[in-house]
Amino acid sequence: MNQSIMHIYAPCLKKTGFYYDESNQQYGKDMLCYTLQQKYGTGHYWLYPYEDLFCISIKDFHYNSDFYMEYPRNNALNISHFQSVESEELNPYRSLSCSCIYSRVDDSSTFKALIHKNVPIQSTGIEIMPAYYQTYLKEHYHDTYSDPRIAFSNIENITNIPELTVVFKQIQNFKGEGLSAKLYYSGKVAEVISIIIEKNSALNLEEPKKKVHISVKDSECLDAVSAYIDDHYNIDIHLDMLSRIACMGSTKLKLAFKQTYNCTISEYILKKRIAKAEDLLANTDDSIQHIAKLVGYKHPINFTKTFSKVTGYLPRDYRKVMSSVM
């Protein structure tokens, strides 16, 4: 077992209900498997740690009840593709949804998240350590080196990157071992960083985005806005109403809201609607037409199209998947 990275992962996995399962070699003998204890749920968490440079992860598990997790961040660059998920990062707040790419630049603070019950966490990810992006890259590409943290930060809110989706599906299907695995995974990490840097350059995002100053009072007003949306996401919400609640002009509100919640107001409303729809599909026998109306869609066909685009499932198919794991 690679101790240089696993001394970070092993305690976190144990704390979240997993145990090392040497018997599971679904992804080859070099991919370490951790299995979720039955009292918490079912499924597995596979890891391929490479020295102190990076770690590949493949997740396929679900908890039987809502699970709050908390563990130290490690200053890594994170990039993942989720095939299935229903959870929220809490520090700062960000709701995760299916069929999306998520990137995160860690600091030394604490990672906090709420994982919702009975919804599978299915994802493929890469965690790139400081020894790779600060030392290895600088030593090997000193003439063209630029800190990739800038590019990762700039694409945090871009969740649709088809080139990365392809790479993660390739990683998920790979089952090589030994030298083959070392070469393959090293190449994929470099490919992912290359795509992110290229995407950042293409979007002309080399400089960090300008931020607005958010005072304590502004923060309290934004909390009031998000609380209002949480209670009224199933009706038409107008920007002028939110501006009055926030005591801000519409331009400042939109900028401050995105800066605080890492998504636009429209995206926040959409996530709330889809999250409620997922809950109703999984835990009730209500018709799809009725669920569509409950979450704010006057026409079921619009609900079906939106739900499918966000989650990757038609509502009826999502209900079948959820019934099979409950």
N, C-alpha and C positions, 0 to 999 in steps of 0.2 A: 504494500500500500504506500502511495506517495505521501509522506508525512508533511512535506513543505506546505502543501495546500490543505491537506486533510485535517491538520490541527485546527483549521478555521471551520471547516464544514462539519466534521464529526460531532462536536458539541451541539451545534445548531440542529442537526438532524435528530440527535437523541432527544433534545428538548422539545421538538415538534412531533415526537411519537414514532420515529423510525429506528430500526435496528439493522446492523450490518448483516446481509444475507449472502454468504459466500456461495450458496448452492445455485443462485439464479445467475445464469450466464447467457441470457437472451441476446445481449449485445456483444458477446465475446468475453473472454476471460479478463481482458484489460479494463473493461467497463465495470466499475464497482457498483453493486446493487445494494440499496437500502430499502427494506420493506416496512410498510406501515403496520403497526401493531393493531390487531383486530379490535381491541377496545376503542380505538380511535376511528377506524375505517378500513379501507382496503386499497392496495396498489403499491407502486414502487417508484423509487427515485434513483436514477442511474447517474453516475459521475465518471468522467474521464479527466483526472487531474494530471497536468503536465508540468513537472518540476514546480517552480514557483511562478510560472508564467501565465497559465490560463487553465480554465476548467470548462469542459463540455458537460451539459446536463440534459437529461431526458426525463420528463416527469409524466406519470400516468397514475393518479390516485385520487381518492375523494375521502373527505371526513364525514362521519355520521352526524355530527352536530357542528354548528358554527364554531370556528376555531380561531382564536386570536394568537398571533405569533409576534414575537419580539426578539431581535438579536442584533448584535453590533454590526455596523457596516464595516467594510474593509478597504475603502478607497479604490474600488474596482470599477471598471466600465462594464455595464451589463447590457446585453441585447438578447431578446427572446421573441419567439413566435408562438402564440397561443392558439391551439386548435379548439380548446374548451376551457372556460374559466368563468367564475363569478366571484370576484373578490375586490377589495379596495385597499390600496396602500393609504396609510394614514398620516405619513410624515415626510413630505406634504401629502395632502389628499389627492388620490387619483384612482378612478374606477377603471378596472381592467375588463376588457370584453374579448369575445372570440375573434378568430381569423385576423388578428392584428399583430403588428410588430411593436414591441415596447423597448425603449432604451432608457437607461438610467445611469447617471454619473454619481457614484457614491462618494460620500465624505466619511468622516469618522463618527457620525452621529448614530442613532439607533434606528434600525429598520422596523417599522410596525405595519402590520397588515391584518385584515379580517377576511378569512376564507369561509365562504358560505357552504352550508351542509349539502351533501348529496349531489353536488355539481362537480364532475370530474375536472381536475387540473391536468390538462394535457398540453405539454409545451416542450420545445427544444430551445436551449439557450447556451450562451457563451458568457463567461465571466473572465475579463481580462485584467490581470493584476498589474500593479505599478511596476513590478520588475520587468514586465513586457513593454508597456506603453511608454515608460519613462527611461528605461535603461537599454533593453534589447533593441528597440526600434532606433533609438538615438545612435547606438554603436554601429548598427548595420546600415543605416541610411542617414548618416550624419550630414551629408551634403544637401539633402532635401527634407530633413526632419521638420515636422511641425506637430505640436501637441495634439493628439487625436481627441482629447477631452473637449476641445472647442467644437469639433464636428459632432461628437456624441451629444453634447448639450444642445446644439442647434436643431437636432432632429428629434428631440424628446417628444415633441407633439405631432410628429409625422408618423402615423400608424400604418400607412399603406405603402410598403416598399417592395414591389413584386420580386426584384432581384434577390432580396434577402430571404423572402419566403421560399424561393427555389433552393437556396443554399441550405436552409434549415431542414427542408424535406429531404435533401440529399444526405445530410448528417443523420437524420432519423432512420434512414434506410441502410446505413453503412454498418457492417458487422465485422470489419477486419480486426486483426490483432497484430501485436509485435511491431516490427518496423513499418508495416503497412499502415497501422493505426497512427503511429507517430507522424509519418509523412502526411497522411490524409488530414488529420485534425489540425496540424500546424498550418497546412495550406488553406484550410477553410477559415481559420482565424484570420490569417492575412487577407483572404478574399473579403471577409466581412468588413474589416477595417478599411480596405480599399474602396468598397462600395459606399461606405458611410462618408469617407472623405470626399469621394467624387460627387455624391449626392449633395453634400454641404456646399461644395464649390459650384455645382450647377445651379443651386438656388441662391447663390451670391450671399451666403450667410457667414462669411469669414469673421465678421465682427459680431460680438454679442449684441443681441437685441436691446434697444433702449428700454429701460424700465421706468415705471412711474413710481413716485414715492407713495407708500401706503402707511398712513399714520395709524395709531391705535384705534382712533375713532373710525377711520375708513375700514379697518379690519372688522370692527364690530358691525358696521353697516353691511359689509359683504356677507357676514354671517347671517344677517337678517334676510338678505337677498336669497342666499342658498336655502335657508329655512322656508322662505316663501315658496320657492320652486319645489322643494321637497313635498310641500302640502298641496300644491296646485299644478303639478306637472301634467295632469291629465286634462287641462283646459288650455285654451289659447292664452299665452302669456306675452304681454306687450312690453317692449323695451322702455317706453315712457313710464309705465307703472313701476318697473324695477328701478329706474333712475330716481323716482320719487322716494322709493323705499331706501335707496342707498344715499340719498341727498348728494348725488353726483350728476354731472353731465353724462350723456350717453357715451361719449368717446372715452372719458376717464373710466367709467364703469366697465366698459368692454375690455380695456387694457388691464385694469386692476383685477378684474375677475379672472382673466386668462392667466395673469401672472400668479395669482393665488391658487387657482384650482387646476392649472395646467390643461385647460380646455376652454373653448368658447362657451358662452351662455347656451347657445343652441345645442352644442355637443353635450353639455351637462343635462339639459332637459331630455335629450334623446337617451342618454345612458340611464336616467331614472325610469323612463318609460319602458325601455327594453328589460331592465333589471326586474321591474314589477311584472312584466309579461312573462319572463322566465319563471318567476316564482309561481304565478297563477297556472302556467302550463304544467309545471312539475307537481304542484300540490293541490290542484282542484280538477274537477271534471267539467268546468265551465266551457262552453263552446268557444271556438276561436273568434267568432263574430262578437260574442259578448266580451271576451278579453280585450279585443281590439277597442271596443267602446270604453271599457274601464280605464284603459291607459291613454285615452285621448285621440283615438283615430275614428273619424266618422265613417270611413269606408274600409272594410276588412282587407280589400286588395292592397291598399296603401300600407296597412299594417304588415301584411305578409311580405311585401317587397322590402320594406325597411328592416323587418326582423331578420329576413334571410340575408340581407346585405351586411348587417352588423354581426350576426352570430354564425353565419355559414349554414344555418339549418332553416328549412321551412318550419313554421310553428308546429305542424302535426308531427314532423320528424323529430323535432326537439322533444316533444312530449313522449315519443316512443323511446328515445335514448334515456330520458330521465326515469321513465318507468322501469327500465331494465337495470338501473343501478340502485333503485330504492328498495 
